Amino acid sequence: MTGETGRPLVAARGVIKVFGEGALAAPVLKGISLTLTADELVLVMGPSGSGKTTLISILAGLMRPSEGEVELCGTRISGRPEAVATQVRREHVGFIFQHYNLFPALTAHDNVAEVLRLKGMERNEARRLARNVLEKVGLGERLHSRPGELSGGQKQRVAIARALAHEPALIIGDEVTAALDSETGMSVMNLLRRHVTPGRSVVIVTHDHRLEHFADRVVEIEDGRILRVRGGHWKQPV
Ligand SMILES: Nc1ncnc2c1ncn2[C@@H]1O[C@H](COP(=O)(O)OP(=O)(O)OP(=O)(O)O)[C@@H](O)[C@H]1O
């Protein structure tokens, strides 16, 4: 459930994912069970092609498993109509994916504000909050730029601001810092770390070991299986 420390935010049991059929069938996830509690930052690491993106897409209800069960924010989403996953996702999950998924015709400010409007926030409040979050990710000067006028790193920061703005229970990110210089990457990780509070978690796929300083746990995937789950290097500031 959301809102309660220590309760599972995501629970996956025996997840198998096979792409293609017959002679072309390719098993990508081979039986993954994983529980994420509601106040941790978890990294998913492993070699290219090991199934990391597939796994987080299934955990977030963006993709269906071939077999196994997935529960997201207290609701079982596997084996149920697509609308169930869509509803849970809309209410509780924020995404930061490699392709940004920004609206090309909208300014950075509107890209963030529109998501808040879709969640029912009043216009002026949505715009005020959107500005505030964009300033926090260092884009206060680029509020009126459209995605086509921004660099890869700046687009990534708009996507991060959008995910942070509506304060979802779960933020899922794929290589969130890959397009950023080291300093911006670390400031973005600080923002994501601050999102982790009772009831809120962050899961990030990465190849970057420096991010372990922000992580409570690291899930290592190899060839579609969990190789091991170990502690990250996060230390609560005193
Ligand atoms: N929609 C799809 N159809 C068929 N095969 C797919 C699909 N999506 C992923 N795959 C295959 O599944 C395997 C795992 O892909 P995935 O993107 O999950 O790996 P990854 O660990 O995230 O890799 P990377 O670190 O390179 O991003 C790859 O061999 C990929 O080609």
The ligand as an SDF file (V2000), in Angstrom:
LIG
                    3D

 31 33  0  0  0  0  0  0  0  0999 V2000
    9.4520   -5.3340  -27.4450 N   0  0  0  0  0  0  0  0  0  0  0  0
   10.4320   -6.2430  -27.5830 C   0  0  0  0  0  0  0  0  0  0  0  0
   10.3480   -7.2250  -28.4990 N   0  0  0  0  0  0  0  0  0  0  0  0
   11.3100   -8.1580  -28.6280 C   0  0  0  0  0  0  0  0  0  0  0  0
   12.4370   -8.1790  -27.8790 N   0  0  0  0  0  0  0  0  0  0  0  0
   12.5900   -7.2200  -26.9570 C   0  0  0  0  0  0  0  0  0  0  0  0
   11.5980   -6.2040  -26.7430 C   0  0  0  0  0  0  0  0  0  0  0  0
   12.0220   -5.3920  -25.7390 N   0  0  0  0  0  0  0  0  0  0  0  0
   13.2200   -5.8750  -25.3490 C   0  0  0  0  0  0  0  0  0  0  0  0
   13.5550   -6.9600  -26.0640 N   0  0  0  0  0  0  0  0  0  0  0  0
   14.7660   -7.7720  -25.8940 C   0  0  0  0  0  0  0  0  0  0  0  0
   14.8380   -8.1640  -24.5360 O   0  0  0  0  0  0  0  0  0  0  0  0
   16.1720   -8.1630  -24.0770 C   0  0  0  0  0  0  0  0  0  0  0  0
   16.2700   -7.3140  -22.8190 C   0  0  0  0  0  0  0  0  0  0  0  0
   16.0010   -5.9640  -23.1540 O   0  0  0  0  0  0  0  0  0  0  0  0
   15.9850   -4.8000  -22.0610 P   0  0  0  0  0  0  0  0  0  0  0  0
   15.7730   -3.5180  -22.7840 O   0  0  0  0  0  0  0  0  0  0  0  0
   15.0550   -5.1600  -20.9760 O   0  0  0  0  0  0  0  0  0  0  0  0
   17.4900   -4.9140  -21.5260 O   0  0  0  0  0  0  0  0  0  0  0  0
   18.3060   -3.8940  -20.6200 P   0  0  0  0  0  0  0  0  0  0  0  0
   18.9540   -4.7310  -19.5590 O   0  0  0  0  0  0  0  0  0  0  0  0
   17.4390   -2.7690  -20.1770 O   0  0  0  0  0  0  0  0  0  0  0  0
   19.4150   -3.4010  -21.6350 O   0  0  0  0  0  0  0  0  0  0  0  0
   20.1940   -1.9680  -21.7600 P   0  0  0  0  0  0  0  0  0  0  0  0
   21.0700   -1.8630  -20.5470 O   0  0  0  0  0  0  0  0  0  0  0  0
   20.9910   -2.1340  -23.0200 O   0  0  0  0  0  0  0  0  0  0  0  0
   19.1550   -0.8930  -21.8520 O   0  0  0  0  0  0  0  0  0  0  0  0
   17.0380   -7.6530  -25.2250 C   0  0  0  0  0  0  0  0  0  0  0  0
   17.6180   -8.7700  -25.8620 O   0  0  0  0  0  0  0  0  0  0  0  0
   16.0420   -6.9660  -26.1360 C   0  0  0  0  0  0  0  0  0  0  0  0
   16.4420   -7.0490  -27.4750 O   0  0  0  0  0  0  0  0  0  0  0  0
  1  2  1  0
  2  3  1  0
  2  7  2  0
  3  4  2  0
  4  5  1  0
  5  6  2  0
  6  7  1  0
  6 10  1  0
  7  8  1  0
  8  9  2  0
  9 10  1  0
 10 11  1  0
 11 12  1  0
 11 30  1  0
 12 13  1  0
 13 14  1  0
 13 28  1  0
 14 15  1  0
 15 16  1  0
 16 17  2  0
 16 18  1  0
 16 19  1  0
 19 20  1  0
 20 21  2  0
 20 22  1  0
 20 23  1  0
 23 24  1  0
 24 25  2  0
 24 26  1  0
 24 27  1  0
 28 29  1  0
 28 30  1  0
 30 31  1  0
M  END
$$$$
